[in-house]
Every structure is written in C-alpha cells, then in structure tokens.
Amino acid sequence: MANGMNQYSPDYTVLPGDHIEELLELHGMSQKELAMRTGVTLKHINTVIKGNARITPDFAHSLAMIFDYSAEMWMSFQSRS
C-alpha cells in the first residue's frame, strides 16, 4: 500500500551540471563538443556544470536531443537545485 510515507528525500541537491558532467564522461564527450552540438558557448557549458548558470528550456531541449533524458527531466533537475 503506497501512502507516501517511505519516499526518499535526500538532504542534499544534485545540480544539473553534475548530471551533465557524468554524462559527458560516460559518452566520452568533451565540454567543447557539447557546446558545439548544443549551439551554446563553451563558457556556458562550463558555468552550468559549475552550477553558476541555469538550464533554460531551449538548452534543456538541446540536451534532450543528445542525452537520454527528456527536456522536462532536465528542467526538473534544474527546479530541484
């Protein structure tokens, strides 16, 4: 019986950039390649990874085209940070 009492609620936040950094490593892709593929600057990729810039809906859509997460999921990662 699911009543929501046993839901996992971590006491820390995983930034969207952490997910991006992990996926880059997993896919053997550089930040520069991701910047070229998403149409943003390398500086923007780096600031998102460091947590100093937010993921916009347009950027989330670009990430969704490259990685196996929907744009909505990327926005969800952002809203939790």
C-alpha positions in Angstrom: 0.0 0.0 0.0 1.7 3.2 -1.1 0.9 6.1 1.2 4.0 8.2 0.5 5.5 7.8 4.0 8.6 6.0 2.7 9.6 8.3 -0.1 13.3 9.1 -0.4 14.1 12.7 0.4 17.9 13.3 0.3 19.3 16.1 2.4 21.4 17.4 -0.5 20.9 18.7 -4.0 22.5 17.3 -7.1 23.0 20.1 -9.6 22.1 19.6 -13.3 25.7 20.3 -14.1 26.6 17.2 -12.1 24.4 15.1 -14.4 25.9 16.8 -17.5 29.4 16.1 -16.3 28.7 12.5 -15.6 27.0 12.0 -19.0 30.0 13.7 -20.7 32.3 11.2 -19.1 30.0 8.3 -19.9 29.8 9.3 -23.6 33.4 10.2 -23.9 32.4 13.8 -24.9 34.2 17.0 -24.1 32.6 20.2 -23.0 33.7 21.7 -26.2 31.9 19.1 -28.3 28.7 19.5 -26.2 28.9 23.3 -26.7 29.2 22.8 -30.5 26.3 20.2 -30.6 24.0 22.4 -28.4 24.9 25.7 -30.1 26.0 27.4 -26.9 29.4 28.6 -25.8 32.0 26.5 -24.0 31.8 29.1 -21.3 28.1 28.5 -20.9 28.6 24.7 -20.6 31.3 25.3 -18.0 29.2 27.7 -15.9 26.2 25.2 -16.0 28.5 22.4 -14.9 29.8 24.5 -12.0 26.3 25.5 -11.0 26.7 29.2 -11.8 24.2 29.2 -14.7 20.7 27.7 -15.0 19.4 25.3 -17.6 16.9 27.2 -19.9 14.1 25.4 -21.7 15.9 25.8 -25.0 19.1 24.3 -23.6 17.1 21.5 -21.9 15.7 20.7 -25.3 19.2 20.6 -26.8 20.4 18.3 -24.0 17.4 16.1 -24.6 18.4 15.6 -28.2 21.9 14.5 -27.2 21.3 12.5 -23.9 18.7 10.1 -22.9 16.7 12.5 -20.7 13.7 14.5 -21.8 13.7 18.3 -21.8 11.2 18.0 -18.9 13.6 15.9 -16.9 16.4 18.5 -17.4 14.0 21.2 -16.2 13.1 19.0 -13.3 16.7 18.7 -12.4 17.0 22.5 -12.5 13.9 23.1 -10.4 15.3 20.9 -7.6 18.6 22.8 -7.4 
